[in-house]
Amino acid sequence: MRDIIGALMPGWRSGATAGLATVVRTFESAPRPAGASMLVAPDGTVTGSVSGGCVEGVVYDLASQVAADGRPVLVRYGISDDDAFSVGLTCGGILDVFVEPVSQQTFAQLEAVRADIDESRPVAVATVIEHPDADMVGRHLVVRPTGFEGNLGSDRANRAVSDDARGLLAAGRNTTLTYGPDGERQGEGMRVFVNSQAPRPRMFVFGAIDFAAALTRLAAFLGYRVTVCDAREVFATPARFPGADEVIIAWPHRYLAEQITAGLVDSRSVICVLTHDPKFDVPLLELALRAPQVAYIGAMGSRRTHADRLSRLRDAGLVDAELARLHSPIGLDLGSRTPEETAVSIAAEIIAGQWGGTGEPLGNLGERIHHDDLPEPAERAAR
């Protein structure tokens, strides 16, 4: 939703109706994850994608029809021969796609959701995608950490879905949940897709060098909120880092300590140390490696620099389990030379760690291309 909401708002504000298609479940080698969306605006223009090109044509037609007749539908595009050739889904995957009309009448809370996204406030949209009562399909519940807005038909359903959606929002995950028609946790009949719009994950880039400038541009493209930090005022300027959301002049370890204390470093955060200067690196990495778990900690430098850095960190009291969290020398072996190529190498290692990739050429692997999501937490197991 984050990618298409800007294109969605003009038609919504004008009182028109758009067609919105959202991937709500995937199987096998599906090309796009749950939450991927394609918008067909009232004027027929398209924003976003549900399959990277495989079924866009047929989904466009369906979204246009749904916008016209106002009836939401849940469809599955599979890998049978007929389906593959009729809609072009030849990648071997299966997609469940929910297509709904979006207007002020069908989604009155959309303006508030847009404000939450713009201000980086966590918000989740829970949408009924299947229900015995057709009038319930397409209803929304907007869930925030402090409460919810909307109505799924009963207080029981509202509370059950909002409780579960908060857990998904905290983890930044999208998924489909199943309940009884009135929100019964052990029942079936109502399926709800939760689209979590958590704030963008953060990337902290320490070291205002040319490699950092290339990395910030790529990180912004990948959806990170990027902070560049360096103690050297002459190098740390916004003009040198147009891809960064903010450029901070401060001693790196002091700035990171402030961010950790403020609760602004979490399990999705990425820390890239590009200074390769011990007076900056060692106190910064000592703090980062002892901090609450983050997604990735990488440090630039030669193998000799890395060995010296490890020695200094051990002298500071870090143990092997803490040092094992450090990716250094940073990045995958791509044969990189330029700052831009090095940025791709670093981003590739971060992505591989996030999704369990091996870094091997796909042609050398016999397994399926798309890795499954990380194991889902048992959000409802104790309820």
Residue, then its C-alpha position, 0 to 999 in steps of 0.5 A: m500500500r505504501d507504494i501506491i497510496g500516493a497515486l490512490m489519493p487524488g481519485w479518492r479525494s475527488g469522490a471517484t472509485a479506483g480498483l485495487a488488487t492486493v496479493v494476500r497469499t502466495f504459494e511456491s515460486a510466486p513472484r511478488p510477496a503478500g501485500a504487493s498491490m496494483l492500482v487502477a486509477p479512475d482514469g485507467t492509469v496503473t501503479g504498482s504490480v502484483s506479479g512482476g508482469c505475469v498476470e497484470g493484464v487480466v488483473y487490470d481488466l478485473a480491477s476495472q470491472v470491480a471499480a465499475d460494479g463495486r463488488p470485491v472479489l478474491v481470485r487465485y491464479g495458478i499454474s495449471d496449463d489453462d491458467a498459465f497460458s490464459v493469463g500468462l502465469t508461467c513462473g510456477g507460482i500461485l497467487d491469491v489476489f483480492v480486488e476491491p473498489v476503493s472510494q470514500q464510501t468503501f474506505a472512509q479511513l484512507e486519508a488517516v492511513r495516508a497521514d500515518i504512512d507519511e509521518s512514519r507512524p505504524v498502522a495496519v489495515a485489516t481487510v475482510i477478503e472472505h465471509p459467508d455474508a457477502d456484504m462483509v467482504g471488503r470491510h476494513l479495520v484500521v489498527r494502530p498500537t493504541g487502538f482501532e478504527g472501523n467495524l468488522g460487524s461485531d465487537r468480538a470480531n473487532r477485538a480479535v482481529s485488532d489484537d492479532a493485527r497489532g502483533l503483526l504490525a510490531a513484526g512488520r508482517n503481512t498475512t491472512l488470518t482465519y476466524g469464524p464469521d463472528g471473529e471466533r478464533q477456532g472457527e472458519g468462514m471469515r478470512v482477513f488480510v492484514n497489511s502492516q505499514a510499519p515505519r521504514p526500517r532504518m539503515f545507519v551508515f557511519g562514515a561520510i565517504d564516496f562508498a556511503a553516498a552510493l550505498t545511501r542511494l541504493a538503500a533508499f531505493l530498497g525502502y530504508r530510512v537512511t541516516v549518514c553519521d560522521a564526526r567530520e563536518v566538512f564531509a557530512t553535508p546533505a549535498r554529498f548525500p542526496g539519497a539520505d533522509e538525514v545527515i548527522i554530525a556527531w561521534p558515531h558511537r555517541y549518536l548510536a547510543e542516543q538512538i538505542t536509548a530512544g528505542l529507535v534501533d530495532s530488529r529490522s535496523v541495519i548498521c554499516v560502518l564504512t569509516h575503517d578508522p579505529k578511533f571511530d570503528v572500535p567504540l561504535l562496533e563495541l556498542a553495536l555488537r552488544a546492543p539488542q539484536v539488529a538485522y545486520i552489522g557490517a564493517m568495511g576494511s581489508r582483511r588486515t584491517h578486520a584482523d586488527r579490528l577484531s583484536r581491538l574488540r577482544d581487548a575491549g571485552l567482546v566475546d566470540a558470540e558477539l563478534a560472530r554478529l559482525h559481517s566484515p569485510i562487508g558485502l558479498d564477493l561480487g568482484s566489486r570495484t566502484p562505489e556503486e558496485t560495492a553498494v550492490s555487494i553490501a545490499a546483496e549481503i543484507i538481503a541474503g541475510q534477511w531472507g536466508g539466501t546463499g549468495e550462490p548463482l541461482g543456476n547452480l541451485g536445484e531448489r526453488i528460487h523464492h525462499d519462504d518467509l521467515p518462520e511465523p511467530a505463534e501470534r495466537a498460540a497463547r490466546 
